[in-house]
């Protein structure tokens, strides 16, 4: 999957200067994913501990990525840099989904995740017909909050004691963007 020439709703130049693309994850990619999934500084804001081996990464792929409807590898100029995925709700709640992401620290602060998130939002609205996409971030994760805000997400509130990280309950902010915010019609256009 190649990146489109526009970035959707993100507040930055609309020409994909960074060469950010998203593609399907493969089992072979898991060895490379250790640069983000295996880095304690990167995984500190995620519910998973860092992977200590390629075997752990392969088990994660088999359990969580293989068969997932929309789990993508983020590439910068063809090089794997992170992952992003949409979790789709079921039944009557199928109108919304959650976006989650992780990025190798060498790409932090360079606009990579802003572009990747814009592509994920576009896919959520156009490929899946979602009406709402939400994300959760720790109050201390300012970088992630900036990514979401640049892509048109609005902070809707604080969810107290929402997630357990490293054995401790943590609050999270919930951010969301709605199809109506994007002027996307029912066909996804």
N, C-alpha and C positions, 0 to 999 in steps of 0.2 A: 504494500500500500504506500503510495507516495504522498507527500504532503501537498495540499492544494496551494494555489498561489495566494490565497487570502487566509487570514487567520480567524475568521469569524469575529467574535466580539472583543478580542483583546486590545488593550490600549497600548499599542506599539506599532511601528511601521508595518505595513501590510504586504511585505514582500518576502517573508521567510528567509531572511539573510543568513540565519544560522544553519540551514540545511537540516532541520528537524523533520524526521519521518517516523511513522509508527508502522510496525509490522507484527505479524503473528510471532509468538514466542515458540521456540522449539526446545526439545530436551537438550540439544547441543548448546543452546544459549546459556544454560544454567552454569556452566563453568565460568563464563564471562561475568555472570551476574553476581559472583562473589565479591566484586569490587563495590557493590552497594549492599547486597544482602548480607555480606560478611563483615561489614564495617560498623562497629559499635556506635561511632559518631553519627552515622546515617540512620541506623535502626532505632536509635534512642526514642524517637517519636512514634514508633510503630508498635503494634501489639506482639510482634514476634521478636525473639532473641536473634542475634546475628548467627548466621550459619558458620559452623566451624570446619565444614568439609564439603567437598563436591557431592558426597553421598547425601548429606542433609539437603543440599540444594536440589538434587534429583528427586528426593522424596517429596519436597515441597512442590516441585513441578507436577509430579504424578497426582498429588492430592488436590492442589489448588489451581493450577494453571491449565493442564491438559483437560480439555472438555469445557473450559470456561467460555461463555459466549463472547466475551470481549475483554481479553487480557492482552495487552500489546507491549512489545519491546520498544523503548524510545531509542532512536539512533540519531546521532549528530554526525553529519557527513559520512554516514554509513557505519559509524562505530557505536556499539551498544553503550548506552549512558544511563539507563534506568528502565522503569516499568510504570505503566498506568493501566488502570482497569475500571470498567463500569460494572457495578453490581445491580442487576435489574430486579425490581420487586415483582411479586407474582400476584395473580388474581386481580381484585379490585384496586390493589396498590400498584399495578403495572404502569401507572402513569408517571412513576418516579423511579429514579435510580441514584446510586451513590457513586462518586468518583473518588478513587484513591490512587496514590502515586508514591514513587520513591526514586531518588536520583543520586547518582554517584557524586560525591562532594566536589570533585574537580570541575563539575558543571554548575555548581551553585552560583547564583547571582549573575548569570549570563543570559537569562531570558529563555533558557531551554524549556523549563517546566511550564512557563507561560504559554509557549507555542504548543507544547504537547497537550496541555489542558484544553486549549482552544479547539484542537482537533478532536479531543474526546467529547467535548460539549457538542460540537457539530454532529458527531456520530450519534450521540444520544438522542438528539432532536430529529435527525434525518433518517438514520438507519433503524432506530427502535421506536420512533414516534413518542418519545417521552415528553412530558409537559413540565417536569421539574427534575433538576439534578442538584444533589446536595453533597456536601463534604464536611468532614469533621476535622478540627485541628486543635492541638493543645494551645492554651493561651500563650505559652512561651514560644511557640513556633511562628515567629513573625514572618519569616520568609514564605511559608506556605500561605499565610493570610494574605500577603501581598500578591502572590500568584492568583489567588481566587478573586481578589478585588480587581486586579487588572483585567480579568476575564469576565467582569460584570456580575460576579456573585455578590450577594449582600449578606452581611452578618446578621443573623436572625436572633441569636441569643446564646446564653450559656447553659449547657446541660451539666448539672452538678453530679459528681461521682458516676460518670457515664461509662468509664472504661477502666480496666485494671491493667496497669503497665508496670512491669518489674515488681509485681506483688503489692502495688500501691494503687488505691483508687485515685483517678484523675478526672478533673473537669475537662470539657471540650467546648469550643465554640462550634455552632452549626452555621454553615454558610449555604446559600442556595441561589440558583438562577432558574428562572421559569421561561418556558417557550415564549410567553407573551412579552417578556423583557427583550427578546431577540427579534420580534416581528416575524416569527416563523409560522407559516400557515399549516393547516392540517396535513398537507402532503409532505411536509418537512422542508419546504422551499422558503 
